[in-house]
Amino acid sequence: MSPTPDKDDRVVVITGASAGLGRAIAQRFADDHARIGLIARGRERLESARQDVESRGGAALVIPLDVADPDAVEQAAESVERELGPIDVWVNNAMTSVFSPVTEMLPEEYRRVIEVNYLGFVHGTLAALKRMRARNAGVIIQVGSALAHRSIPLQSAYCASKHAIKGFTESLYTELLHDKSRIRVTMVDMPAMNTPQFDWVKSRLPNRAQPVPPIFQPEVGAQAVFYAAHTDCGPELLVAWPTVKAVVGEKFVDDYINHRLARTGYVSQQTSEPALDRPNNLWEPVPGEWSAHGRFDDRARPFSLELWARMHRQWLAIGAAGALGLALATFTGRDRESSSTPRS
């Protein structure tokens, strides 16, 4: 698919759109005047996200629901197509988690994380496919994580759900290839991001939770999703060098990573501040004026050189070829000058 023009009005559905990365993704699509179905559980923050979208030139439809409910997701897809038009892009992003050692986890907590993070993606994918197959067109984006490749301590439920999404998406990708379908699916794997989830995730840690550094601003992830929606990236797009490093490291030095995580994985996911007694969003949305960013603005990187190079690889290749051609021409010219100079 060729890159989008500067402005378009495609129809996009985003789950988990009220805050964090989903909010940043909605903002990025709104900058190109997209018509966006905003899905999350809390209406109050969805209305705030709608104002974001409209202020940037987009249009928005607010749909409060829990992605763990397949009927609600199906009805949402119907509403989007009725109100906004045929769905061009569906972004599965909604998530929840529990920070806890496995020995302290409860069965119902595992079930809830899987229902939202994995089955929520399945429900969204099925709703999107039902409509996209009739047109043989569309893009499905699964927001993944480096933790879909490399699990870490204290996030067993979240890591398991991201591994499940990866397996599901790879199967779907091969089936679309078999069918010679023009529908695309890509899993966009994110690094650690500065989002509010670390202030509302359920946690049994003694100190406040944090993303494992280095941390990136959610706009980096949003740009990657936007790029994948307009460019055929294959089954997976790895965002930023830490994600690439995790994937490569898992293949070649798995045992070393296991032992290193055993030493550092607990400390790296906590700040030095004691944990607060606060509500969590495992079962219900947490009220408040949460937006795209979390509390790590002073530590989060607004730019990924690796992602920039990936998005501009064609121009980089042309530049490299031009530089090589210039170097060869210069070398050849000097060689000719040397060979034509009279010898005494």
VEXDREN-2710 file (C-alpha; in Angstrom, 1 decimal):
% VEXDREN-2710
k/r/px/py/pz
1/MET/0.0/0.0/0.0
2/SER/1.4/3.4/-0.9
3/PRO/1.8/6.0/1.8
4/THR/-1.2/8.1/2.7
5/PRO/-1.5/11.6/1.4
6/ASP/-1.0/14.4/3.9
7/LYS/-4.7/14.3/4.8
8/ASP/-7.3/11.7/4.4
9/ASP/-10.6/10.7/6.0
10/ARG/-10.2/7.0/6.5
11/VAL/-12.3/5.2/9.2
12/VAL/-10.3/3.9/12.1
13/VAL/-11.3/2.0/15.2
14/ILE/-9.1/2.1/18.3
15/THR/-9.7/0.0/21.4
16/GLY/-8.3/1.3/24.7
17/ALA/-8.5/4.8/23.2
18/SER/-9.3/6.9/26.2
19/ALA/-5.8/7.2/27.6
20/GLY/-2.2/6.1/27.2
21/LEU/-0.9/4.8/23.9
22/GLY/-4.5/4.4/22.6
23/ARG/-5.1/8.1/23.2
24/ALA/-1.8/9.0/21.4
25/ILE/-2.8/6.8/18.5
26/ALA/-6.2/8.5/18.2
27/GLN/-4.4/11.9/18.2
28/ARG/-2.0/10.8/15.4
29/PHE/-4.8/9.6/13.1
30/ALA/-6.9/12.7/13.9
31/ASP/-4.0/14.9/12.6
32/ASP/-4.8/13.3/9.2
33/HIS/-8.6/14.0/9.6
34/ALA/-9.5/10.4/10.2
35/ARG/-13.0/9.4/11.4
36/ILE/-12.4/7.4/14.5
37/GLY/-14.4/5.0/16.6
38/LEU/-13.1/5.4/20.2
39/ILE/-13.6/2.3/22.3
40/ALA/-12.8/2.0/26.1
41/ARG/-14.8/1.4/29.2
42/GLY/-15.0/4.9/30.7
43/ARG/-17.3/7.4/29.0
44/GLU/-15.8/10.4/30.7
45/ARG/-12.3/9.9/29.3
46/LEU/-13.7/8.8/26.0
47/GLU/-15.4/12.2/25.7
48/SER/-12.2/13.9/26.5
49/ALA/-10.5/11.8/23.8
50/ARG/-13.2/12.8/21.4
51/GLN/-12.5/16.5/22.1
52/ASP/-8.8/15.8/21.3
53/VAL/-9.7/14.2/18.0
54/GLU/-12.1/17.0/16.9
55/SER/-9.6/19.7/17.9
56/ARG/-7.1/18.1/15.5
57/GLY/-9.4/18.0/12.6
58/GLY/-10.8/14.5/12.9
59/ALA/-14.3/13.1/13.7
60/ALA/-15.0/10.7/16.5
61/LEU/-17.7/8.3/17.7
62/VAL/-17.6/7.4/21.4
63/ILE/-18.4/3.8/22.2
64/PRO/-18.0/2.8/25.9
65/LEU/-17.6/-1.0/26.2
66/ASP/-15.5/-3.8/27.6
67/VAL/-13.6/-5.6/24.9
68/ALA/-13.9/-8.8/26.8
69/ASP/-17.6/-8.8/25.7
70/PRO/-17.6/-10.1/22.1
71/ASP/-21.2/-9.1/21.5
72/ALA/-20.5/-5.5/22.5
73/VAL/-17.5/-5.4/20.2
74/GLU/-19.6/-6.7/17.3
75/GLN/-22.2/-4.1/18.0
76/ALA/-19.6/-1.4/18.1
77/ALA/-18.3/-2.4/14.7
78/GLU/-21.9/-2.1/13.3
79/SER/-22.2/1.4/14.9
80/VAL/-19.0/2.6/13.4
81/GLU/-19.9/1.5/9.9
82/ARG/-23.4/3.0/10.2
83/GLU/-22.2/6.3/11.6
84/LEU/-18.7/6.8/10.1
85/GLY/-18.5/4.5/7.1
86/PRO/-16.6/1.3/6.2
87/ILE/-13.8/0.5/8.5
88/ASP/-10.4/0.9/6.9
89/VAL/-8.2/0.3/10.0
90/TRP/-8.8/-1.5/13.2
91/VAL/-6.3/-1.0/16.0
92/ASN/-6.5/-3.6/18.9
93/ASN/-4.8/-1.8/21.8
94/ALA/-6.9/-2.3/25.0
95/MET/-4.9/-3.8/27.9
96/THR/-4.8/-4.4/31.6
97/SER/-2.2/-6.1/33.8
98/VAL/-1.3/-7.2/37.3
99/PHE/2.2/-6.6/38.8
100/SER/2.7/-9.5/41.1
101/PRO/4.8/-12.6/41.7
102/VAL/3.1/-15.8/40.3
103/THR/2.8/-17.2/43.8
104/GLU/0.5/-14.3/44.8
105/MET/-1.6/-14.2/41.7
106/LEU/-5.3/-15.3/41.7
107/PRO/-6.9/-17.5/39.0
108/GLU/-9.5/-14.8/38.4
109/GLU/-6.8/-12.2/37.8
110/TYR/-5.2/-14.4/35.1
111/ARG/-8.6/-15.0/33.5
112/ARG/-9.4/-11.3/33.5
113/VAL/-6.0/-10.3/31.9
114/ILE/-6.4/-12.9/29.2
115/GLU/-10.1/-11.9/28.5
116/VAL/-9.0/-8.3/27.9
117/ASN/-5.5/-8.5/26.4
118/TYR/-5.9/-11.6/24.3
119/LEU/-9.6/-12.4/23.8
120/GLY/-10.3/-8.6/23.4
121/PHE/-7.9/-8.7/20.4
122/VAL/-9.6/-11.8/19.0
123/HIS/-13.0/-10.2/19.4
124/GLY/-11.8/-7.0/17.6
125/THR/-10.1/-8.9/14.9
126/LEU/-13.2/-11.1/14.2
127/ALA/-15.4/-8.0/14.0
128/ALA/-13.0/-6.3/11.6
129/LEU/-12.5/-9.3/9.4
130/LYS/-16.3/-9.8/9.1
131/ARG/-16.5/-6.5/7.4
132/MET/-13.1/-6.3/5.6
133/ARG/-13.5/-9.6/3.9
134/ALA/-16.6/-8.5/2.1
135/ARG/-14.5/-5.7/0.6
136/ASN/-11.2/-7.6/0.4
137/ALA/-9.5/-4.5/1.9
138/GLY/-8.5/-3.2/5.3
139/VAL/-5.7/-3.2/7.9
140/ILE/-5.7/-4.8/11.4
141/ILE/-3.1/-3.6/13.8
142/GLN/-2.3/-5.6/17.0
143/VAL/-0.5/-3.5/19.5
144/GLY/2.1/-5.9/20.9
145/SER/5.2/-5.6/23.1
146/ALA/8.8/-6.7/23.4
147/LEU/7.3/-8.9/26.1
148/ALA/5.6/-11.0/23.4
149/HIS/9.0/-12.3/22.7
150/ARG/10.8/-12.1/26.1
151/SER/8.9/-12.5/29.4
152/ILE/10.0/-10.8/32.5
153/PRO/9.3/-11.4/36.2
154/LEU/6.3/-9.8/38.0
155/GLN/4.2/-9.6/34.8
156/SER/3.4/-13.2/34.0
157/ALA/-0.3/-12.6/33.0
158/TYR/0.6/-9.7/30.7
159/CYS/3.5/-11.5/29.1
160/ALA/1.4/-14.6/28.5
161/SER/-1.4/-12.5/26.9
162/LYS/1.1/-10.9/24.5
163/HIS/2.6/-14.2/23.6
164/ALA/-0.9/-15.5/22.8
165/ILE/-1.6/-12.4/20.6
166/LYS/1.6/-13.2/18.7
167/GLY/0.6/-16.8/18.0
168/PHE/-2.9/-15.8/17.0
169/THR/-1.6/-13.1/14.6
170/GLU/0.9/-15.3/13.0
171/SER/-1.8/-17.9/12.2
172/LEU/-4.1/-15.2/10.8
173/TYR/-1.2/-13.7/8.7
174/THR/-0.5/-17.1/7.0
175/GLU/-4.2/-17.7/6.4
176/LEU/-4.5/-14.3/4.7
177/LEU/-1.5/-15.2/2.5
178/HIS/-3.1/-18.5/1.6
179/ASP/-6.3/-16.7/0.6
180/LYS/-4.3/-14.1/-1.4
181/SER/-6.3/-11.6/0.6
182/ARG/-5.7/-7.8/0.3
183/ILE/-6.4/-7.5/4.1
184/ARG/-3.2/-6.9/6.1
185/VAL/-2.5/-7.7/9.7
186/THR/0.6/-6.5/11.5
187/MET/1.7/-6.8/15.2
188/VAL/3.5/-3.6/16.3
189/ASP/5.7/-4.5/19.2
190/MET/6.4/-1.6/21.6
191/PRO/9.2/-0.8/24.0
192/ALA/8.6/0.6/27.5
193/MET/6.3/3.6/27.2
194/ASN/5.4/6.6/29.4
195/THR/1.7/5.9/29.9
196/PRO/-0.7/6.2/32.9
197/GLN/-1.0/2.4/33.2
198/PHE/1.7/2.4/35.9
199/ASP/-0.5/4.6/38.1
200/TRP/-3.7/2.4/37.8
201/VAL/-2.5/-1.1/37.2
202/LYS/-3.2/-3.6/40.0
203/SER/0.0/-4.1/41.9
204/ARG/1.4/-6.1/44.8
205/LEU/4.8/-4.5/44.6
206/PRO/6.1/-2.7/47.7
207/ASN/7.1/0.4/45.6
208/ARG/5.4/2.3/42.8
209/ALA/5.6/0.5/39.4
210/GLN/7.5/1.9/36.5
211/PRO/8.3/0.8/32.9
212/VAL/11.7/-0.9/32.4
213/PRO/14.1/1.8/31.1
214/PRO/14.7/3.1/28.5
215/ILE/11.3/4.7/28.3
216/PHE/9.7/6.2/25.2
217/GLN/6.9/8.7/24.9
218/PRO/3.6/7.2/23.6
219/GLU/3.8/9.4/20.4
220/VAL/6.7/7.1/19.3
221/GLY/4.4/4.1/19.4
222/ALA/1.5/6.0/17.9
223/GLN/3.7/7.0/14.9
224/ALA/4.7/3.3/14.5
225/VAL/1.0/2.3/14.4
226/PHE/0.2/5.0/11.9
227/TYR/3.1/3.9/9.7
228/ALA/2.0/0.3/9.8
229/ALA/-1.5/1.3/8.9
230/HIS/-0.2/2.8/5.7
231/THR/2.8/0.6/4.8
232/ASP/3.0/-3.1/4.4
233/CYS/5.4/-4.1/7.3
234/GLY/4.7/-7.8/7.1
235/PRO/3.5/-9.7/10.2
236/GLU/5.5/-7.7/12.7
237/LEU/7.0/-4.2/13.2
238/LEU/9.6/-3.9/16.1
239/VAL/9.6/-0.4/17.6
240/ALA/12.8/1.1/18.9
241/TRP/16.1/-0.5/19.6
242/PRO/15.2/-2.0/23.0
243/THR/12.5/-4.1/21.3
244/VAL/14.9/-5.3/18.6
245/LYS/17.5/-6.1/21.2
246/ALA/15.0/-8.1/23.3
247/VAL/13.9/-10.2/20.3
248/VAL/17.5/-10.9/19.1
249/GLY/18.7/-11.6/22.6
250/GLU/15.9/-14.1/23.2
251/LYS/17.1/-16.1/20.2
252/PHE/20.8/-16.2/21.0
253/VAL/21.4/-15.6/24.7
254/ASP/18.2/-16.7/26.4
255/ASP/19.8/-18.3/29.5
256/TYR/21.9/-15.1/30.1
257/ILE/18.8/-13.0/29.9
258/ASN/17.0/-15.3/32.4
259/HIS/19.7/-14.9/35.0
260/ARG/20.0/-11.2/34.4
261/LEU/16.3/-10.7/34.8
262/ALA/16.4/-12.8/38.0
263/ARG/18.9/-10.3/39.4
264/THR/17.5/-7.0/38.0
265/GLY/13.9/-7.6/36.9
266/TYR/12.4/-6.8/40.3
267/VAL/14.3/-3.5/40.9
268/SER/14.0/-2.2/37.3
269/GLN/10.1/-2.3/37.5
270/GLN/9.9/-0.2/40.7
271/THR/10.8/3.3/41.7
272/SER/12.2/4.1/45.2
273/GLU/8.8/5.5/46.2
274/PRO/6.5/3.4/48.4
275/ALA/3.4/2.1/46.7
276/LEU/0.2/4.1/47.1
277/ASP/-3.1/2.7/48.3
278/ARG/-5.1/3.5/45.1
279/PRO/-7.8/1.9/42.9
280/ASN/-6.8/-0.2/40.0
281/ASN/-8.4/-0.7/36.6
282/LEU/-8.5/-4.5/36.4
283/TRP/-12.3/-4.7/36.8
284/GLU/-13.5/-1.2/36.4
285/PRO/-12.0/2.0/34.8
286/VAL/-10.2/4.3/37.2
287/PRO/-11.8/7.8/37.3
288/GLY/-9.7/10.9/36.6
289/GLU/-8.2/13.1/33.9
290/TRP/-5.7/10.7/32.5
291/SER/-4.3/11.4/29.1
292/ALA/-1.7/9.9/26.8
293/HIS/1.4/10.5/29.0
294/GLY/2.2/9.1/32.4
295/ARG/4.5/10.5/35.1
296/PHE/7.8/9.8/33.4
297/ASP/8.0/12.8/31.0
298/ASP/11.5/13.8/32.4
299/ARG/12.8/10.3/31.5
300/ALA/10.9/9.4/28.3
301/ARG/12.5/9.7/24.9
302/PRO/10.4/11.5/22.2
303/PHE/12.3/9.9/19.3
304/SER/13.5/6.5/18.1
305/LEU/16.4/6.5/15.7
306/GLU/15.7/2.8/14.9
307/LEU/12.0/3.5/14.0
308/TRP/13.0/6.6/12.0
309/ALA/15.5/4.5/10.0
310/ARG/12.9/1.8/9.4
311/MET/10.4/4.4/8.1
312/HIS/12.9/6.1/5.8
313/ARG/14.9/3.0/4.7
314/GLN/14.2/3.6/1.0
315/TRP/15.6/7.1/1.2
316/LEU/18.6/5.9/3.3
317/ALA/19.2/3.2/0.7
318/ILE/19.1/5.7/-2.1
319/GLY/21.5/8.0/-0.2
320/ALA/23.9/5.2/0.6
321/ALA/23.9/4.1/-3.1
322/GLY/24.5/7.7/-4.1
323/ALA/27.4/8.1/-1.6
324/LEU/28.9/4.8/-2.8
325/GLY/28.6/5.9/-6.5
326/LEU/30.2/9.3/-5.7
327/ALA/33.0/7.5/-3.8
328/LEU/33.6/5.1/-6.7
329/ALA/33.6/8.0/-9.2
330/THR/36.0/10.0/-7.2
331/PHE/38.3/7.0/-6.8
332/THR/38.1/6.1/-10.5
333/GLY/38.8/9.7/-11.5
334/ARG/41.9/9.9/-9.2
335/ASP/43.1/6.6/-10.6
336/ARG/42.8/7.9/-14.2
337/GLU/44.6/11.1/-13.3
338/SER/47.4/9.0/-11.7
339/SER/47.7/6.8/-14.7
340/SER/47.8/9.7/-17.2
341/THR/50.5/11.7/-15.4
342/PRO/53.8/11.5/-17.3
343/ARG/56.5/9.8/-15.4
344/SER/60.0/11.3/-15.2
END
